[in-house]
Amino acid sequence: MSGTQATDTPKNGSSVAADRIPHGWITNRINRMTLEEKVGQLFVTYAYGATADTVDPRNQSAHGVDTAAELIDRYKLGGVIYFAWSDNLHDPQQIANLSNGLQQVAVEQRMHIPLLISTDQEHGIVTRVGAPATLFPGNMALGAGRSTDDARTAARISGAELRALGINQNFAPVADVNVNPENPVIGVRSFGENPQLTADLTAAQVAGYQERDGVAATAKHFPGHGDTDVDSHIGVPIINHSVDEWWELDAPPFQAAVGAGIDAIMTAHIVVPALDPAGDPATLSHPIMTGILRDELGYDGVVITDALTMQGVRDTYGDDQVPVLALKAGVDMLLMPPDIDLAYNAVLDAVRSGEISERRIDESVYRILRLKFQRGIFREPFVDARSIDDVVGTPEHRAEAQRITDATTTLITNDAGLLPLAADDDAGEVLVTGWGVSTTETLAEAIGRRGPATETFWTGGNPEQATIDDAVARAETADLVVVATMNARGSDGQQRLVKALLATGTPVVAVAVRDPYDIAYYPEAETYLATYSYTPGALEAVAKVIFGEAAPEGRLPVTIPVADNPGTVLYPYGHGLTYTSTD
């Protein structure tokens, strides 16, 4: 980028082997840093605004500054995280310019240290950067597809596109093993319930994200958030696995990530009594963060907390204690403290009082600077906004995303042999109904392109009886009904809607557009598909499967239990029907 200040760094590639890390160069830089500059490197937070200099009153209420630039300058931040709600993610040009502006502020400081710029681009239901960036299947869809090559390809392309926007760290992949169908916070964000499958796909994604010119991958949420029915955003999950169960179920994906050379691991705000009888959240647990992750798994990369705004880490200790305890546990970076000034000064006070040694701070700063060097961020902190269209959302990338998505749709029941349908102009009228305004519209458009006349009737997340009656009346005059459900477990209205549509006698294709477990709440459905997300690519893939353009290839990466008897299997892990495509 022309007209910017370069950082003083050895000239190496953007991915550096361990034996080429300039230890002396990093150590010398740390020795020249003030304590305040060192502590600043430990913090990652958000700022409101589409540019570095955008004045947004929400910055004052959140951080006591007017702009993102002021926030970086005041606290010498190690990183910034992007969200749509913080007005950071409009379009590729804006994102790239924001990234360049933030990096300009960082490298103009005394120590010229560029930022880690991160986001949560998990894909599927957690996608921060939308189209025109390429949108890939989420983890559980990739688990259904079973292909490590596809998982790596998705991560490689996504990483390259993020890097072109100036985002150099992705908080992905999710490495949690989702063994609990009632899990409210992980679910389809996980590759599945099988530890080995999850480990294989985690390692593949780490390799893909961290290919040359890619991003730092971040496996989450250590030590494993897959077996809980509590959301750590609002409560304190307790995982009651024994030590042996933890090593068997939860550990393998994180072991695989470490073996693949992952740059960062994110903590979970969960309590695992078998791993730490003191009952502290893992984020604040020295036995877990240091004893297990550092010592037993041998991980020496960056450890970052999950957001410190979450209730799971705030129930027992004050917001001034949490960052200090996390550092004492072995964490390196502190994500989104509720009050950054309070947290920053609490860490400074802890060092000045001797509660935390400056040497301990230096260890974390070393890991952070090493990561920035390994990813080539010191060498190239800026991006060329003129080259975005050559990387982001190219036709080749979109085609790969659709190919990968097509292989993930899972046909779970086809008892009446309804599928595949013949695509012709005389296919009659199809009613597309159920959850999601854009979901039903997008699915109807995909079906309509294949010949039938379509009617769209959105019923909402928990339809009332009058809405269900309206949907039934429309179904009775249609030739086919396609009904989308999303988390039917938590919606009595969605369950009643599907059962009422099935009772009309009109053929019904039920499509779960998030959790595959939905069929447990309407097991009488004879034709049922799982897509694992409601992205346009996933809905296009299901239309292809319905009309036989693509054979359903996905296999369940989880077990679907009977709704009122969780110990009984309705559909087993690995189940999936198929047929020969017409193409």
C-alpha positions as CSV (number, residue, x, y, z in Angstrom):
1,M,0.0,0.0,0.0
2,S,1.5,3.3,-1.0
3,G,1.9,6.2,1.4
4,T,2.0,4.1,4.5
5,Q,4.7,3.6,7.1
6,A,6.5,0.2,6.8
7,T,7.3,-1.9,9.9
8,D,10.8,-2.9,10.7
9,T,10.8,-6.6,10.2
10,P,13.1,-9.2,8.6
11,K,12.2,-10.0,5.0
12,N,10.6,-13.4,5.1
13,G,7.5,-15.0,3.6
14,S,4.1,-14.8,5.1
15,S,4.3,-18.3,6.6
16,V,7.5,-19.0,8.5
17,A,8.9,-22.3,9.7
18,A,9.7,-22.6,13.4
19,D,13.5,-22.7,12.8
20,R,13.3,-19.4,10.9
21,I,11.6,-17.4,13.7
22,P,13.9,-14.5,14.6
23,H,13.9,-15.1,18.4
24,G,16.4,-12.4,19.1
25,W,14.5,-9.8,17.0
26,I,11.3,-10.5,18.9
27,T,13.0,-10.5,22.3
28,N,14.8,-7.2,21.5
29,R,11.5,-5.6,20.5
30,I,9.9,-6.8,23.8
31,N,12.8,-5.4,25.8
32,R,12.2,-2.0,24.2
33,M,8.5,-1.9,25.0
34,T,7.0,-0.2,28.0
35,L,4.8,-2.2,30.4
36,E,1.8,-0.3,29.1
37,E,2.7,-1.3,25.5
38,K,3.1,-4.9,26.5
39,V,-0.2,-5.0,28.3
40,G,-1.9,-3.4,25.4
41,Q,-0.8,-6.3,23.1
42,L,-2.8,-8.7,25.3
43,F,-6.2,-7.1,24.5
44,V,-8.5,-7.6,21.5
45,T,-11.8,-5.7,21.3
46,Y,-14.3,-4.1,19.0
47,A,-14.8,-0.6,17.9
48,Y,-17.8,1.0,16.2
49,G,-17.4,2.6,12.8
50,A,-16.9,1.9,9.1
51,T,-13.6,3.6,9.1
52,A,-10.8,4.1,11.6
53,D,-11.8,7.7,12.0
54,T,-15.6,7.4,12.1
55,V,-16.9,9.2,15.1
56,D,-19.6,7.0,16.7
57,P,-21.2,8.0,20.0
58,R,-21.3,4.3,20.9
59,N,-17.5,4.3,21.2
60,Q,-17.8,6.8,24.0
61,S,-20.3,4.7,25.9
62,A,-18.3,1.5,25.4
63,H,-14.7,2.6,25.5
64,G,-14.5,6.3,26.4
65,V,-13.2,7.3,23.0
66,D,-14.7,8.7,19.8
67,T,-13.1,6.5,17.1
68,A,-11.4,3.2,16.6
69,A,-8.2,5.1,15.9
70,E,-8.3,6.7,19.4
71,L,-9.0,3.3,21.0
72,I,-5.9,1.7,19.4
73,D,-3.8,4.7,20.2
74,R,-4.9,4.9,23.9
75,Y,-4.5,1.2,24.7
76,K,-1.9,0.0,22.1
77,L,-4.2,-2.9,21.3
78,G,-2.9,-6.2,20.1
79,G,-6.0,-6.9,18.0
80,V,-9.4,-5.7,16.8
81,I,-12.5,-7.9,16.1
82,Y,-15.1,-7.1,13.4
83,F,-18.8,-7.5,13.6
84,A,-21.8,-6.3,11.5
85,W,-23.4,-4.9,14.7
86,S,-20.3,-2.7,15.3
87,D,-20.7,-1.2,11.7
88,N,-17.5,-2.8,10.5
89,L,-18.7,-5.1,7.7
90,H,-20.4,-3.4,4.8
91,D,-18.7,-4.4,1.6
92,P,-15.3,-5.7,0.5
93,Q,-13.8,-2.2,-0.3
94,Q,-15.0,-0.7,2.9
95,I,-13.7,-3.7,5.0
96,A,-10.3,-3.5,3.3
97,N,-10.1,0.3,3.8
98,L,-11.1,-0.1,7.4
99,S,-8.3,-2.7,7.9
100,N,-5.7,-0.5,6.3
101,G,-6.8,2.5,8.4
102,L,-6.6,0.6,11.6
103,Q,-3.2,-0.9,10.7
104,Q,-2.0,2.6,9.8
105,V,-2.8,3.8,13.3
106,A,-1.0,0.7,14.8
107,V,2.2,0.9,12.9
108,E,2.5,4.7,13.4
109,Q,2.8,4.1,17.2
110,R,6.3,4.0,18.8
111,M,6.9,0.3,18.5
112,H,5.3,-0.1,15.0
113,I,3.4,-3.3,15.9
114,P,0.6,-4.2,13.5
115,L,-2.7,-5.6,14.6
116,L,-4.3,-9.0,14.6
117,I,-7.6,-8.3,12.9
118,S,-10.2,-11.0,13.5
119,T,-13.7,-12.1,12.9
120,D,-15.9,-15.3,13.4
121,Q,-16.2,-16.6,9.8
122,E,-17.2,-20.1,10.8
123,H,-19.6,-20.3,7.8
124,G,-23.0,-21.8,8.0
125,I,-25.1,-20.1,10.7
126,V,-22.2,-18.0,12.0
127,T,-21.0,-16.0,9.0
128,R,-19.8,-12.4,9.7
129,V,-18.6,-11.5,6.2
130,G,-21.4,-12.0,3.7
131,A,-21.7,-12.0,0.0
132,P,-20.1,-11.1,-2.3
133,A,-17.5,-13.1,-0.3
134,T,-17.8,-16.8,-1.0
135,L,-20.0,-18.6,1.5
136,F,-19.2,-22.2,2.4
137,P,-21.1,-24.9,4.3
138,G,-20.8,-24.7,8.0
139,N,-19.1,-27.4,10.1
140,M,-21.9,-29.9,10.5
141,A,-22.6,-29.8,6.8
142,L,-18.9,-30.5,6.1
143,G,-19.2,-33.3,8.7
144,A,-22.1,-34.7,6.6
145,G,-19.9,-34.5,3.5
146,R,-17.1,-36.4,5.2
147,S,-14.4,-35.0,2.9
148,T,-11.2,-33.6,4.5
149,D,-10.2,-32.3,1.0
150,D,-13.4,-30.3,0.8
151,A,-12.9,-29.0,4.4
152,R,-9.4,-27.9,3.6
153,T,-10.4,-26.3,0.3
154,A,-13.2,-24.3,1.9
155,A,-10.8,-23.1,4.6
156,R,-8.1,-22.2,2.1
157,I,-10.4,-20.2,-0.1
158,S,-12.1,-18.5,2.9
159,G,-8.7,-17.7,4.4
160,A,-7.4,-16.1,1.2
161,E,-10.6,-14.0,0.9
162,L,-10.4,-12.8,4.5
163,R,-6.8,-11.9,4.1
164,A,-7.6,-9.9,1.0
165,L,-9.9,-7.8,3.2
166,G,-7.2,-7.2,5.8
167,I,-8.6,-9.8,8.2
168,N,-5.6,-11.9,9.3
169,Q,-7.1,-14.1,12.0
170,N,-10.3,-16.2,11.9
171,F,-11.9,-17.5,15.0
172,A,-12.5,-20.9,13.4
173,P,-12.7,-23.8,13.2
174,V,-15.0,-24.9,16.0
175,A,-13.4,-28.1,17.4
176,D,-16.2,-29.0,19.8
177,V,-17.7,-32.5,19.6
178,N,-21.4,-32.0,19.7
179,V,-22.6,-35.1,21.6
180,N,-25.6,-33.4,23.1
181,P,-28.6,-32.8,20.8
182,E,-29.9,-30.2,23.4
183,N,-26.8,-28.0,23.0
184,P,-28.1,-24.5,22.5
185,V,-24.9,-22.8,21.5
186,I,-22.8,-25.2,19.4
187,G,-25.0,-27.6,17.5
188,V,-24.4,-27.3,13.7
189,R,-21.3,-25.2,14.4
190,S,-19.7,-28.5,15.3
191,F,-18.5,-31.1,12.7
192,G,-20.5,-33.7,14.6
193,E,-20.5,-36.1,17.5
194,N,-17.7,-38.4,16.4
195,P,-14.3,-37.3,17.9
196,Q,-12.2,-38.8,15.0
197,L,-14.3,-37.2,12.3
198,T,-14.2,-33.9,14.1
199,A,-10.4,-34.2,14.6
200,D,-9.8,-35.0,10.9
201,L,-11.9,-32.1,9.7
202,T,-10.4,-29.7,12.3
203,A,-6.9,-30.5,11.2
204,A,-7.9,-30.1,7.5
205,Q,-9.3,-26.7,8.2
206,V,-6.3,-25.6,10.2
207,A,-4.1,-26.5,7.2
208,G,-6.4,-24.7,4.8
209,Y,-6.7,-21.5,6.7
210,Q,-3.0,-21.3,7.4
211,E,-1.7,-22.0,3.9
212,R,0.5,-19.2,2.5
213,D,-1.3,-15.9,2.3
214,G,-4.0,-17.3,4.6
215,V,-5.0,-16.4,8.1
216,A,-4.3,-17.5,11.6
217,A,-6.7,-20.3,12.5
218,T,-8.2,-20.4,16.0
219,A,-9.6,-23.7,17.3
220,K,-12.5,-23.2,19.8
221,H,-13.7,-23.7,22.5
222,F,-11.1,-25.5,24.7
223,P,-11.5,-27.8,26.5
224,G,-14.7,-28.7,24.6
225,H,-18.2,-27.1,24.6
226,G,-20.0,-29.9,22.9
227,D,-21.9,-31.6,25.8
228,T,-23.9,-29.0,27.5
229,D,-27.5,-27.7,27.5
230,V,-26.5,-24.3,28.8
231,D,-25.4,-21.4,26.7
232,S,-22.2,-19.8,28.2
233,H,-23.3,-16.4,26.9
234,I,-26.0,-16.4,29.5
235,G,-25.0,-19.0,32.1
236,V,-22.3,-21.3,33.4
237,P,-22.2,-24.7,31.6
238,I,-21.0,-27.6,33.6
239,I,-19.4,-30.5,31.7
240,N,-19.6,-33.7,33.7
241,H,-17.2,-35.8,31.7
242,S,-14.7,-37.9,33.6
243,V,-11.0,-37.4,32.8
244,D,-11.1,-40.6,30.6
245,E,-14.3,-39.4,28.8
246,W,-12.7,-36.0,28.2
247,W,-9.6,-37.6,26.6
248,E,-11.8,-39.9,24.5
249,L,-14.5,-37.4,23.4
250,D,-13.3,-33.8,23.7
251,A,-9.5,-33.9,23.4
252,P,-9.0,-35.4,19.9
253,P,-9.9,-32.4,17.8
254,F,-7.7,-30.1,19.9
255,Q,-4.8,-32.6,19.8
256,A,-5.3,-32.7,16.0
257,A,-5.2,-28.9,15.8
258,V,-2.0,-28.7,17.9
259,G,-0.5,-31.4,15.6
260,A,-1.5,-29.4,12.6
261,G,0.4,-26.3,13.9
262,I,-2.6,-24.2,14.7
263,D,-1.8,-20.5,15.5
264,A,-4.3,-19.9,18.3
265,I,-6.8,-21.7,20.5
266,M,-9.8,-20.0,22.1
267,T,-11.0,-20.9,25.6
268,A,-14.4,-21.9,26.8
269,H,-16.3,-20.4,29.7
270,I,-17.3,-23.8,31.0
271,V,-16.7,-25.7,34.2
272,V,-15.3,-29.2,34.0
273,P,-15.0,-30.5,37.6
274,A,-13.0,-33.6,36.6
275,L,-10.3,-31.4,35.0
276,D,-10.3,-28.7,37.8
277,P,-12.1,-29.6,41.0
278,A,-11.9,-26.0,42.1
279,G,-14.8,-25.3,39.8
280,D,-13.4,-22.3,38.0
281,P,-14.4,-21.7,34.4
282,A,-11.8,-23.2,32.1
283,T,-10.8,-19.7,30.9
284,L,-9.6,-19.0,34.5
285,S,-8.2,-22.5,35.3
286,H,-4.5,-23.0,35.6
287,P,-4.9,-26.8,35.7
288,I,-6.8,-26.7,32.4
289,M,-5.0,-23.8,30.5
290,T,-1.5,-24.6,31.7
291,G,-1.6,-28.1,33.1
292,I,-3.5,-29.7,30.2
293,L,-3.3,-27.4,27.2
294,R,0.3,-26.3,27.7
295,D,1.9,-29.2,29.5
296,E,0.0,-32.3,28.5
297,L,-1.0,-31.3,24.9
298,G,2.3,-29.5,24.4
299,Y,0.8,-26.4,22.9
300,D,2.9,-23.2,22.9
301,G,0.9,-21.0,20.6
302,V,-1.4,-18.1,21.4
303,V,-4.3,-18.8,23.7
304,I,-7.2,-16.3,23.6
305,T,-10.3,-16.1,25.8
306,D,-13.8,-16.3,24.5
307,A,-15.5,-12.9,24.9
308,L,-15.2,-11.7,28.5
309,T,-18.6,-10.1,28.2
310,M,-20.2,-13.6,28.4
311,Q,-21.9,-14.6,31.7
312,G,-20.1,-17.9,31.9
313,V,-16.9,-16.2,33.0
314,R,-18.5,-13.4,35.1
315,D,-20.6,-15.3,37.6
316,T,-18.0,-15.7,40.4
317,Y,-15.4,-12.9,39.8
318,G,-15.5,-9.2,39.1
319,D,-14.6,-7.7,35.8
320,D,-11.4,-6.4,37.2
321,Q,-10.4,-9.9,38.5
322,V,-11.2,-11.9,35.4
323,P,-8.4,-10.7,33.1
324,V,-5.8,-11.1,35.8
325,L,-7.0,-14.6,36.6
326,A,-7.0,-15.6,32.9
327,L,-3.4,-14.5,32.5
328,K,-2.4,-16.3,35.7
329,A,-4.2,-19.4,34.3
330,G,-2.0,-19.3,31.1
331,V,-4.0,-17.3,28.6
332,D,-2.3,-14.8,26.3
333,M,-5.0,-12.6,24.8
334,L,-8.1,-11.1,26.4
335,L,-11.1,-10.8,24.1
336,M,-13.7,-8.1,24.5
337,P,-13.6,-7.2,28.2
338,P,-16.8,-5.5,29.4
339,D,-14.8,-2.4,30.4
340,I,-11.5,-2.2,28.6
341,D,-10.2,0.6,30.8
342,L,-11.0,-1.3,34.0
343,A,-9.4,-4.5,32.6
344,Y,-6.3,-2.9,31.2
345,N,-5.5,-1.0,34.4
346,A,-6.3,-4.2,36.5
347,V,-3.6,-6.0,34.6
348,L,-1.1,-3.1,35.0
349,D,-1.9,-3.0,38.7
350,A,-1.4,-6.7,39.0
351,V,2.1,-6.4,37.5
352,R,3.1,-3.4,39.5
353,S,2.0,-5.1,42.7
354,G,3.9,-8.3,41.9
355,E,0.7,-10.4,41.6
356,I,1.8,-11.1,38.0
357,S,5.5,-10.9,37.0
358,E,6.5,-8.9,34.0
359,R,8.3,-12.0,32.8
360,R,4.9,-13.7,32.6
361,I,3.6,-10.8,30.5
362,D,6.6,-11.1,28.3
363,E,5.9,-14.7,27.6
364,S,2.4,-13.9,26.2
365,V,3.7,-10.9,24.3
366,Y,6.4,-13.1,22.7
367,R,3.8,-15.6,21.5
368,I,1.6,-12.7,20.1
369,L,4.5,-11.1,18.2
370,R,5.7,-14.5,17.0
371,L,2.3,-15.2,15.6
372,K,2.2,-11.8,13.8
373,F,5.6,-12.5,12.3
374,Q,4.7,-16.0,11.2
375,R,1.6,-14.8,9.5
376,G,3.6,-12.1,7.6
377,I,1.6,-9.3,9.4
378,F,4.8,-7.4,10.3
379,R,6.0,-7.7,6.7
380,E,2.7,-6.8,5.0
381,P,0.2,-5.3,7.4
382,F,-1.7,-3.6,4.5
383,V,-3.8,-4.9,1.7
384,D,-4.3,-3.7,-1.9
385,A,-7.9,-2.8,-2.2
386,R,-7.6,-2.7,-6.0
387,S,-7.0,-6.5,-6.0
388,I,-10.1,-7.5,-4.0
389,D,-12.1,-8.5,-7.1
390,D,-9.4,-10.9,-8.1
391,V,-9.7,-12.8,-4.9
392,V,-13.1,-12.2,-3.1
393,G,-16.1,-14.0,-4.5
394,T,-14.7,-15.0,-7.8
395,P,-16.7,-17.3,-10.1
396,E,-14.2,-20.1,-9.4
397,H,-14.5,-19.7,-5.7
398,R,-18.3,-19.7,-5.8
399,A,-18.4,-22.7,-8.0
400,E,-16.2,-24.6,-5.6
401,A,-18.5,-23.6,-2.7
402,Q,-21.5,-24.9,-4.5
403,R,-19.8,-28.1,-5.4
404,I,-18.8,-28.7,-1.8
405,T,-22.3,-27.8,-0.6
406,D,-24.0,-30.1,-3.0
407,A,-22.2,-33.0,-1.4
408,T,-23.5,-32.3,2.1
409,T,-27.4,-32.4,1.8
410,T,-28.6,-35.5,3.7
411,L,-31.7,-37.4,2.7
412,I,-33.0,-39.0,5.9
413,T,-36.3,-40.3,4.9
414,N,-37.9,-41.0,1.5
415,D,-40.4,-43.7,2.5
416,A,-43.0,-42.9,-0.2
417,G,-40.3,-42.7,-2.9
418,L,-41.4,-39.1,-3.6
419,L,-37.8,-38.0,-4.5
420,P,-36.4,-37.2,-6.9
421,L,-39.1,-35.2,-8.7
422,A,-39.1,-34.7,-12.4
423,A,-38.3,-31.2,-13.5
424,D,-40.8,-30.0,-16.2
425,D,-43.0,-27.1,-16.9
426,D,-46.2,-29.2,-16.0
427,A,-45.0,-30.0,-12.4
428,G,-48.0,-28.2,-10.9
429,E,-47.9,-25.8,-8.0
430,V,-45.4,-26.0,-5.1
431,L,-46.2,-24.3,-1.8
432,V,-42.9,-23.3,0.0
433,T,-43.7,-22.5,3.6
434,G,-42.3,-22.6,7.1
435,W,-39.5,-20.8,8.9
436,G,-37.5,-17.8,7.5
437,V,-38.6,-15.0,5.2
438,S,-35.5,-15.1,3.0
439,T,-35.2,-18.9,3.5
440,T,-38.6,-19.6,2.0
441,E,-38.2,-17.0,-0.7
442,T,-34.8,-18.3,-1.8
443,L,-35.9,-21.9,-1.7
444,A,-39.1,-21.0,-3.7
445,E,-36.9,-19.2,-6.3
446,A,-34.6,-22.2,-6.6
447,I,-37.6,-24.5,-7.1
448,G,-39.3,-22.2,-9.5
449,R,-36.2,-22.1,-11.8
450,R,-36.8,-25.8,-12.3
451,G,-40.3,-25.5,-13.8
452,P,-43.0,-25.5,-11.2
453,A,-45.1,-22.5,-10.2
454,T,-44.4,-21.6,-6.6
455,E,-46.2,-19.9,-3.8
456,T,-44.3,-18.6,-0.8
457,F,-46.0,-18.4,2.6
458,W,-43.8,-17.6,5.6
459,T,-45.1,-18.8,8.9
460,G,-42.5,-17.5,11.3
461,G,-40.5,-19.1,14.1
462,N,-43.4,-20.2,16.2
463,P,-46.7,-19.9,14.2
464,E,-50.0,-19.5,15.9
465,Q,-53.0,-21.7,15.0
466,A,-54.5,-19.1,12.6
467,T,-51.2,-19.1,10.6
468,I,-51.1,-22.9,10.6
469,D,-54.7,-23.0,9.4
470,D,-53.8,-20.6,6.6
471,A,-50.9,-22.7,5.6
472,V,-53.1,-25.8,5.6
473,A,-55.6,-24.2,3.3
474,R,-52.9,-23.3,0.9
475,A,-51.4,-26.8,1.0
476,E,-54.8,-28.4,0.2
477,T,-54.8,-26.7,-3.2
478,A,-51.1,-27.3,-4.0
479,D,-49.5,-30.3,-5.7
480,L,-46.5,-30.4,-3.4
481,V,-45.5,-28.7,-0.1
482,V,-41.9,-27.9,0.9
483,V,-41.8,-26.9,4.5
484,A,-38.6,-25.4,6.2
485,T,-38.0,-25.9,9.9
486,M,-35.4,-24.3,12.1
487,N,-34.8,-25.6,15.6
488,A,-38.2,-27.3,15.8
489,R,-37.2,-28.6,19.2
490,G,-37.9,-25.2,20.7
491,S,-41.0,-24.4,18.7
492,D,-44.3,-26.1,19.4
493,G,-45.8,-24.0,16.6
494,Q,-43.3,-25.4,14.0
495,Q,-44.0,-29.0,15.2
496,R,-47.8,-28.5,14.8
497,L,-47.4,-26.8,11.4
498,V,-45.5,-29.8,9.9
499,K,-48.0,-32.3,11.4
500,A,-50.9,-30.3,10.1
501,L,-49.4,-30.1,6.6
502,L,-48.7,-33.9,6.6
503,A,-52.4,-34.5,7.5
504,T,-53.6,-32.7,4.4
505,G,-52.6,-35.6,2.1
506,T,-50.6,-33.3,-0.2
507,P,-47.1,-34.7,-0.6
508,V,-44.8,-32.9,1.8
509,V,-41.0,-32.5,1.7
510,A,-39.8,-31.4,5.1
511,V,-36.4,-29.6,5.1
512,A,-34.5,-28.9,8.4
513,V,-32.4,-25.8,7.5
514,R,-30.3,-25.9,10.7
515,D,-30.4,-28.8,13.2
516,P,-31.0,-32.2,11.7
517,Y,-32.7,-33.3,14.9
518,D,-36.0,-31.6,13.9
519,I,-37.5,-34.8,12.5
520,A,-37.6,-36.2,16.1
521,Y,-40.6,-33.8,16.6
522,Y,-42.5,-34.9,13.6
523,P,-41.3,-38.5,13.0
524,E,-44.3,-39.3,10.8
525,A,-42.7,-37.3,8.0
526,E,-42.0,-39.6,5.0
527,T,-39.7,-37.2,3.1
528,Y,-37.1,-35.3,5.1
529,L,-33.9,-33.5,4.2
530,A,-31.2,-31.9,6.3
531,T,-29.2,-28.9,5.0
532,Y,-27.5,-27.8,8.3
533,S,-27.8,-24.1,7.3
534,Y,-30.0,-21.7,5.4
535,T,-27.3,-20.1,3.1
536,P,-28.3,-19.6,-0.5
537,G,-25.9,-22.3,-1.5
538,A,-27.5,-24.8,0.9
539,L,-31.0,-24.0,-0.4
540,E,-29.8,-24.3,-4.0
541,A,-28.3,-27.7,-3.1
542,V,-31.5,-29.0,-1.6
543,A,-33.4,-27.9,-4.8
544,K,-30.9,-29.9,-6.9
545,V,-31.5,-32.9,-4.7
546,I,-35.3,-32.6,-4.8
547,F,-35.2,-32.5,-8.6
548,G,-32.5,-35.2,-9.0
549,E,-29.9,-32.9,-10.4
550,A,-27.6,-33.9,-7.6
551,A,-27.7,-37.2,-5.7
552,P,-28.0,-36.7,-1.9
553,E,-24.5,-37.7,-0.6
554,G,-24.5,-36.4,3.0
555,R,-24.5,-38.8,5.9
556,L,-25.6,-37.9,9.4
557,P,-22.6,-36.7,11.5
558,V,-24.8,-37.0,14.6
559,T,-27.3,-39.4,16.0
560,I,-30.9,-38.3,16.0
561,P,-32.7,-39.6,19.2
562,V,-36.4,-40.1,19.8
563,A,-37.7,-36.8,21.1
564,D,-39.3,-38.1,24.3
565,N,-36.8,-40.9,24.9
566,P,-33.2,-39.6,24.3
567,G,-31.7,-43.0,25.0
568,T,-33.5,-44.5,21.9
569,V,-32.0,-43.9,18.4
570,L,-34.4,-42.7,15.7
571,Y,-31.7,-42.4,13.0
572,P,-28.1,-43.5,13.7
573,Y,-24.8,-41.7,13.1
574,G,-23.8,-42.3,9.5
575,H,-27.4,-42.7,8.2
576,G,-28.2,-41.2,4.8
577,L,-30.2,-42.3,1.7
578,T,-29.3,-41.6,-1.9
579,Y,-30.3,-42.2,-5.5
580,T,-28.8,-41.7,-8.9
581,S,-28.9,-38.1,-10.1
582,T,-30.4,-37.3,-13.5
583,D,-27.3,-35.3,-14.5
